[in-house]
Amino acid sequence: KPLPLSPLEAQSSAPLGGAGERQALELRVRAVEEENQALRRELSRPPKNKSTQEGTGDNEGQRKAVVGNSSDCVQQPVVDKCETIHVAIVCAGYNASRDVVTLVKSVLFHRRNPLHFHFITDSIAQQILSALFHTWMVPAVKVNFYDADELKSEVSWIPNKHYSGIYGLMKLVLTKTLPSDLQRVIVLDTDITFATDIAELWAVFHKFKGQQVLGLVENQSDWYLGNLWKNHRPWPALGRGFNTGVILLLLDRLRKLRWEQMWRLTAERELMSMLSTSLADQDIFNAVIKQNPFLVHQLPCFWNVQLSDHTRSEKCYKDVSDLKVIHWNSPKKLRVKNKHVEFFRNLYLTFLEYDGNLLRRELFGCASEADQNSENTLSELDEDDPCYEFRRERFTLHRTHLYFLHYEYEPSSDSTDVTLVAQLSMDRLQMLEAICKHWEGPISLALYLSDAEAQQFLRYAQGSEVLMSRGNVGYHIVYKEGQFYPVNLLRNVAMQQVGTPYMFLSDIDFLPMYGLYEYLRKSVVQLDMANTKKALVVPAFETLRYRLSFPKSKAELLSQLDMGTLFTFRYHVWTKGHAPTNFAKWRTATTPYRVQWEADFEPYVMVRRDCPEYDRRFVGFGWNKVAHIMELDAQEYEFVVLPNAYMIHMPHAPSFDITKFRSNKQYRVCLKTLKEEFQQNMSRRYGFVALKYMTADNNS
């Protein structure tokens, strides 16, 4: 007989005719609330000693299977303070990799125990999540990845109509996939949000008895009752069936029960008549449970409040404090119909926009494998140094989410392909559409955003037809931390994700000329870029007009230059930056010409992908590009100006960092110090060749 979702549900179905009955119900609800509070107090209490924790399992009253909010919950065994909780998640693709971060944040926010995440991923999700966790550096968190592609053959024989595709079947093979010495694991869908400490769920393993190996919440829709529409024929299930968005797996016992053989035989038998699954692994789990009801330990329904249309989820809670796990298991996600959906949506959005850097909390008393290298380097810095904050930025590991949006691009087969590289912050978003209209090739962008800004960017991008029509733009979020704009770190992040042989190192405020992408690809062949070390210079111009009739040819640009609509870039404030380009020669040039490096030269160039990275010590405003061009020169790159290429800088309000540079004397002093240290490093690395940089700087 299917057990009720909770004692509250059983009570709420009784008629409330008389005042006595109402009073009895009120007393029952109050008692349940008190029991919930007592449970939380119990879980928050530090363990007294090991023997008392482990001994609790011998008490028959505490080992009862509790299906609702009953008084037995109060004696629930407390999870050891430093016991590692294992969580398995199947995650594939760009969107799921973004969605799972909200789940992880909600778990980290409430947790007090070390965590070990086991991700079953495709190559895309592994690249994204491994970079994210590496740069997140959350103490007492381990992460392992398992290649989903290697598991496809295990489940590919099962036809599946569910939108999750083949990945929706992979929870079936966890006993085979996860380490053989792992005894128990909590399995979660990516569309889950935790509203409590996951240790409370981990403690439920102590309640399993007999041959119970699966902890599941009853399905809260009528799907398995088969009455949703005419001729609706679901897979077999016990009563309402069970939802597999949250599963407790006793792996060691499942292996002894030969789980692998059990689910395969069941699936083969049912597929003879059902032909395919409709709800992926959930159908097969339920068919197995129908045949073997003793396998399941039914969890209280607050461990998986299912927010699909027309579910009984409202019967799982009477108060906010009852909520533990919310499951957005409808394709509609946040747009689902539910009486309290606004509350659930706000809870979800809280974690969606929550600053992930705040989750780098130490678990006191538990050993942690924190990144000692970074800490040791920082400890060597002198905190009394006036330039300490500048120096510190070089060693800050910024949390990074690569490929925040879907990316799909294969470089051309002729080995001439070029990626435009740029970085930006929230105040430059409006440039994205314009750049996409001017440059049809691949683009790699690093965006410096807070968690909340990243969600604003996502909404902006998803609302833009121009951006959504482009699959070849990689958006890489570098999350804000510290007081400086880490311009060169951002450039390096964008460069590291370039998949083409060449890259055009631009800035977000520039619009490339129409056709520059194809022109640069032709120049690759013409100038034998594959076999020579060249940096192809694209001459830079600027306009002070927000509305510019963009020149469609060099002749048109020269005309606007003569009329005063355009200027050579920074001619009025920083002539030295682009003077070596030799604009006078460029006006009449018809073939590429070579120019020599000069002090403070900072052109925009196309180079091979293997060129040196930018020096991270330069943050904010000043010397960030100059140092890079100097390094290219030291490595004997030839600077070649392209005669029919150009880019135009569009006007914008001064950045925060240039304002600090102009108004703060200490900022300028520190920049000068960093510059001198960089030149000394150059001398050590390149020897005699680098002497000219010291003398050129002294003469400038």
N, C-alpha and C positions, 0 to 999 in steps of 0.2 A: 504494500500500500504506500503510495507516495506520501512523504511526510510534509506537513505544512511549511510554508516559507518561513514562518517564525511564529512563536506564540501570539504575537500581536495580531497576525493575520487571522488566527483561529478565533481570537477574542473579538476582532472587529466584525467577523461575519455573524456574530450572535445578535439577536434583536435587542434593541435598546429601548424597550417599552417603558419601564418604570424607573423612578429616580434611584432606587436601590441598585439596579443593574448598572446605571450610568456611573454611580458612585464606585461600584466595584471595579468597573473598567478604568476609571480615573486612578484608583489605588494601584491597579495592576500596572498601568503605564508609568506611574511614579516609581513603583518598585523596580521596573525595568531600567528606568533612567538611573536610579541609584546603583543598580548592578553594573551598568555601563561605567559609571564614574569609579566604582570600586575596582573594576577591571583595569581601568587606566592607571589608577593609583598603584595597583599591584605591579603592573608592567613597568612603571617608572621607578619602582623601588630597586635599589642596587641589591644584587644577590648576597645572601648572608654567608653561605659557604657552599662548596661544591656538593657535599653529601646531601644537603637539604634539597638542592635543586634536582639532583638525579634521583633522590629517594621518592620524590613526589609521584613518580611513575608507578610505584607499588600500591598506591592508595586507590582502591577500586572506585571510590566516589569521584576521584579526579580523573580517572581514565574513562568515565562514561562518555559515550558519543552524544554530544550536545548539538541539537539541530537549531535551536532558537536562542533567544536571550534568556536562558534559564539560570538559576542560581548557581549551577555547577561551574559557570564561566569564571566565577571569582577565584576558584582554586586552580585555575589554569596554570600549568608550570611556567615559570619565568624563564625566558631565554637567557643563557649565560651572557654576561656583559660583553665579552669579546668573541663570542661564537660567530663564525662567518655564516651569513645567509646567502644561499645560492639562488640566482634568478636566471632563468633561460628565456630568451626572446628570439623569435624568428623575425628577421628584418631584411627586406630587399628593396633596392631602388632608392631614388632620390627623395621622393615624398615620404616614404616610411622612415627613412633616416632622419628626416626633419621632425616627423611626428613623435618618434620614440624619445626624443630629447625631453619633451614635456613630461612623459611618463617617468623618465629617469630623474628629472628635477623633483617631481612630487615624492618619489621614493627617498631621495637624498635629503629632502627638506625635513621629513619626519624621522628618519632613521637614527638609531643610536648604536648600531652594530656594524662591524666590517661587512662589506658586500663583495660578492664575486658574481659579475655578470657573465653569462655565457650567451654570446650572440651567434645565431646561425644566419649567415649573411651571404649575399652574392658579392662579387668583387667590388661593385659600386659602394654598397653599404659598408663593407669592410674598410675601404679607403677613407670614407667620410668619418666613420665612428672611431677608427683607430687614431686618426689625426686629432679628433675632438677630445678623446679621453687622454691622449698624450699631452695635449696642451692645457687640458682642464686641471690636471694634477690634483684630484680630490683625494685626500688622505683615506687610507683604509678602504680603497676600492680597487679590485683587480678586474681585469677584462680578458676574456679569451674569445677567439673567433674560430668558427667552424665553417668550412666551405660548403655552402648550400649546393653548389654545382655537383659536388661529389655525391650528394644524397639524392639527386634528381632521379636516378635510375631506380631507387628504392620505392618511389611513389608515382613515377610517371605513367605507370600502367593503369592508374585509377582516373577515369574521366571525372572532371570536376567543373561544375557550372558556376561556382562561387567566384566573386570578383578578386579574391586573393590569389587565384590561380594555383600553380603547382606548389608555391610556398605555403599555402594554406593547409597542406597535408603533412608538412615536415615535423609537426609536433608528435606524430605517430612514431617516429624513428629516434626519439631522444634517448631511449635506453641504449641504443647502439652507438649514437653520436657522442654523447657526453662521456667524460672519463669513467672508466670501469670502477674506480674506487669512490665515485661520488654516489652517496647513498640516497639523498633526497634533494628535491629542487622545486622551486615555485616557478610555474610557467605562466607567462603573461602575454597577452596581445599588445600590440603597439598603441592601441586606442584606449588604454586604461589610464585612470588618474587615481592616485592614492590620496586618501584624506586621513590617514593614520599611519602609525609606525608599522612597517612590514614585519617587524618581529612578532607582533600580535598574530599575524597569519602563520608565521613560521612555527609558533607555539602550538598551533592546531595539530601538527604532526603527532604530538603526544597523545592526542585523543583517538588516533587510529587504533582499531582493535581487530582481532581475528585476522582475516585475509584482506582487510581493506588496504588498498594500494593507491586509490585515486581520490583526491578531495575535490569535489565539484559543487557548484551552486545550481539549483534547479533552474531550468529555462523559464524565463518569465513571459514569454509570448506563447500563443496557442499553436505554434508551428507544428509540433509533434503530435498534437491532438488531431490534426488532419481535417480541421473544419474551417480553414481560412477561405477557401473557395471551392466551387464544385470540382469534383475529380482531383482534389488536392491529395496527393499520396506521398507522405513523408517517409523517411527511413524509420525502422522500428526503434522504439524508445520506451523506457520505463516511465509510465505516466506522462508527465509533461516533458520528460527528457532533461538533459543537463547541458549547460552552456560551458564551452571550453575556453572562454576568454581569460579565466583564472583557473589554474589546475595545480593541485599539490600532488607531486609524483613521488612515491616511495620506490626509487629506482632499483635498489638492491632486491626488494621483494618482487618487483615486476620482472626482473631478469630471471629469478628462480621460477616464476610462474610461466616462463616462456612467452612473454608478452608479444614478442615479434611474431611468433607463429599464430598466437591467438587472434590478433587483429587482422592478419593477412587472410586466414581461413574465413573469418567473419565477412570481410570485405568481398572476397571472391564469391562467397555464397550469395550475399545480398545483391551484388552487381549483376548477377544473372537475371534478376527481375527488375531491379531499380535502374540499371544501365549507367547511371552516373550519380555522383554526390551533388547535393544542392548547397550544403553548408560545410563542405570540405571535411577536415578531420573530425568535426563535431558529429557528423552523421555516423562515422565509423566507431568513435568512442561510445556513442549511445547504443549502437547495435551490439557491441561487445557487452555493455552493461546490462542490456535487456536479457542476454543469455546468462550473464554472471552477475546478478545484483549484489552479491556479497563483496565485490571488488570496490564498491563506492562508499565513501564516507561523505554524507551530504553536509555541505557547509551552510551556515546561516546565510540568508540571501543578501545581507549587507556587505558580504565579501565580493559581490559582483552585481551591483545595481545596474541593470541593463536598460539603457536609454534608447530603445527602438520605439517606433510608433506602436501604440496599442499593446503595451506590455503591462504586467502587474507590478512594475517596479515601485510604485507608490506605496505598496503594502510592505515594503522592506524597511521602512523608516517612519517614525512619527516625529522625529526631531533631528536637527542638524547633527547632534552628537552621535546619532545612530549610524551615520554614514561612514563607511570605511573605504570602499573601492567603487569607483564610478566607471562604467564601461560604455563607451560611445559606439555601440555595435550596430548602428544603422549606417548604410551608405550616405545618409543625409548628415551624419556627424552632428555638428552644433545646431543644425536646423531641425532637429528631431522634435516631435510633438510630445510634450510632457508638461504637467501642471506646474512643476517647479524648475523648468528648463533654464529659466533666467538665473536662478541660484547656481545650478550646476555649471552653466556657461561661465559665470563670473569666477567660480572656483577654478575652472580650467584655464581661463585667461590669466588668473593670478600666477599660475606656474608657467604659462606660456611666456609671459613677459618678465618673469622673476630674474633678477641678476644672478646668473649662474656662478659668478665669482664668490658670492656670499656662501656658497655651499662647500667651499674649501675649508670646512671646519675639522679640526683635529678631534679624534675620539680619545679623550683623556684616559690613560690607563691601558690603552690597547696599542700594541706595536704597529707602526706604520712604515711603509716603504716609500716615504716621500722622496721627491727629487733632491737628493743631497747635493748634487753638483751645483745647482742653481743657488742653494742656500750657502754653500761654502764660498762661492764667488762673491755673493753679496756681503758675506761677513768680512771679506778682505777689503771692502770699500770703507773709506773713512766717512762716517756720518756727519762729521763736522766740516767736511769739504764743502765750500760754497756751491760746487758743481755736482754734489752727490746725487741729486735727483736726475740730472742729465746722464750721469754714468750708470745709475741704476737701471734706467730705461733699456739700456743695451742688453741687460740680462733678464728682463721681464719676459716670461713666457705667456703670451696672450692666447687665451682660448680661441680656437679657430674652427669654424665649420665650413669645410670645403663644399663646393657645389650645392649651395643652398636651394637652388632651383634645378629643374630637370636640364640635363645637358646631353646633347647628341651630336657628335661631329667626328667624321673620319678625315684626317688630312689628305690632301690630294696626292695621287700616286707619283707625281712628277718631282717630288722633293723640293718644291719652290714655295710651299705654303708659309704664310706669315700670320702671326697672331698679334693683335693690338693689345698692349699691356697698359693698364692705368689703375689708379687708386682714387678713392673718394670717401667723403663723409655724407651725412644726411642732407646737408645744405646744397649738395651738387646733384641730387637725383634727377633734376630737370634736364641735365645734359645727356642722360642715357639714350633717350629716344632719338635725339638729334645725331649723336654719334653713330647709332645703329643705321640711320638713314644715309650717313656718309660713308660707312665702312661695312661692306657686306661680308667680309671674312670673319674668322673666329676672333673672339675677344675674351681676354682674361682680366677680371676686375676684382680687386680687393676692396671691401667696404668696411670702414671703421665705424661700428655701430654698437649701441647698447642692446640688450635683449628686447626691450620695448621697441626701439627703432627698427630692429630687424623684422619685427612683425609689421610695422608700418611700411617698410620697404616691400615686404611680401605682398601686402594688399595693393600697394602702388603698382608693382610689377604685374600682378594677376589682373589688374584693371586696365592694363595697357595693351592694346592690340599689337602695337609695334614690338614690344618686348616679348609678348607671348608667341609671336610668329617666328621668333628666332630661337632655334635650338642650339646655336653655336656660341652662346655667350655664357661663360662660366662665372658665377657670382660666388665669391668666397668671403664669408663674414669673419672679420677679426674683431673680437669683442673688446669694448673699451675698458681700459685699465690704466691708471696713472694720469698725470696731468699734461703730458705732451702728446702731440699727434705723431705716431711712429711711422712717418712717411716712408722710410727706407725698408722697414720690416714689411709694410704693406706691399711695396713694389716687389720685394723678394717672394712673398706669398703668391702674388699674381704670376711672377715669372716661373716659379716652381711648378705651376699647373699648366704651363704651355705645352701643347702636344705636337706643335709643328716645328720644322727644322729652324725657322727664323722667327724673330719677334721684333715688333716695332714698339720701342719704349716711349710712350706718349704720356700726356697728363690729361685729366678729365675735362679741363677747361678749353681744350683745343678741339676744333673740328677739322679733320683731315679733308683735303680736297676730294671732290668726287672722283672716283676711279683710282685713288691712291693704292688700294689693295692690289689691283691688277698691275699697276705700274711698278710696285715694289717687287712683285713676283717676276716680272720681266727683267728687272734690274739684277735679280739673283743670278740669272743665267748670263746676262750681258757682262757682269763684272766678276764672274767666276767666284761667287761668294763661298761655294762649297770647299774650295781649295786655298782660299786666302783669308787673312784676318783683316776684315774691313768693317768699318762702322759707316753706314750710309746716312748722310745728314739730310734731313728734310727741313728746309728753311722755314723759320717760324715768323709769323706776322701777327699783328693784333689790331683789334678795332675797339673804339670806345663807345660804339653804338650798340644798343641792345637789339635793335632790328637792323640786320645787315642783309643786303642783297648779295648773297654769297657768290663770289666770282667762279665762273664755270671753266675758266681757262687762265693760263699765265698772262695772256694779253689783257684780259679783263682785270686781273689782279694788279698789273702794272699801272693800268689806267686809274684804278681806285687809289693806288699808292701815290700817284702824281696829284690826284685831287684832294688828298688828305683824309680820305675815308679810312684808309689803312695805314699802318706804320710797321716798320721792322720791330720785332718783339723787344720790348723794354728799352728802346733806344733812348728814352727820356730819363730813365732811372738807373739802368744797369747795362750800359752799352757794351761793356767787356764780355758779358755773358754770351753774346752771339756775333760780336764783331768779326771773329776769325772766319765765319761763314762767307764773308766777302760778298755782301749783297750787290755791290756795284758790278762785280763780275757776273753774278748770277743773272742780272737783268738781261744780259745779252748771250749768256752761255747756252749752247745747244748740246754739249756733251758733258759728262760728269768730270769734275775737276777735284784734285786733291788739295787739302788745306792742312796747315800745321797746327799742332796743339799750341795754345797760348794760355797764360794764367787766367783762371776764372771762366774758361770756356765751358759751356753747358748746353750743347745742342741736343735736339731730339733725334735719335738714331735708330736704324734697323741693324740688328746684329744677329749672329748665330745664337742658337739657344744655349750653347755652352759658355757664354760670356760670363765674366765674374759677377757676383751679386753686389748689391749696394751695401755700403758700410752702415751698420745699425747704430753706430754711436751718434749719428746726426739725426736729430729728431726736430719736429716743428719746422721752423723756417731757417734756411741758411746752409749752404755748402752740401746739401744732400746729393744733388746731381753733379756738382763740380768735382767732388771726390771720386765719383764713379767714372767720369770721363778721364780724369787723371789716371785712374787705374787702367783703363783701356789703353791709354797712351803708353803707360809703363810696360804693358804687355804687348806693345808694338802693333796695335791696331792702326790701320790706315784710315784717316777721316776723308771720305769722298762725298762731295756735295752733289746732290741730284739736280739737274738743270730744270726739270719740268715737274718737280714736286713742291708742294707747300702745305702749310697748316696754319690755321688762324685761331688766335686766342680770343675767346669771347669774354666780355666784361662781367665782373661780379664784385660783390662787396668784399673788402679786405678780410682775409682769414684771421682767426683769433691769434694764431701763432705769429703772423707778421706784425700784428698790433703789439704783441708782447715784445718782439724783437726791437721795435721802434721805441717803446716806452720804458723798457726795463734794461738798465745798464748792466746788471749782473748777467742777464741773458746773453748780452753781446760779449761780455768778458768770458763767459763759459764757452761760447761758440768759438772764440779765438783760441782758447786753451785746447779744445777738442781738435781744432784744425791743426794746431802745432803738433799735437800728439799723433795725429793721422800722418802728417808729413814725416815725422820721425820713424813711424812704423814702415812707411814707404821706403825710406832710406835703408832700413834694416832688411827689408824683403827684396828690394830691387838693386841695392848697392849704388854704384856710380851713376847709373841711368837716372836715379831719382834725385840727384843733386840739383838738376835744373828746376825741380818743383820748389825747392827751398829758395833758390836765387830769384826765380821768377816772382815768387810771392813777395820777397823783400823789395823787389823793384816796382811792384804794382802799387 
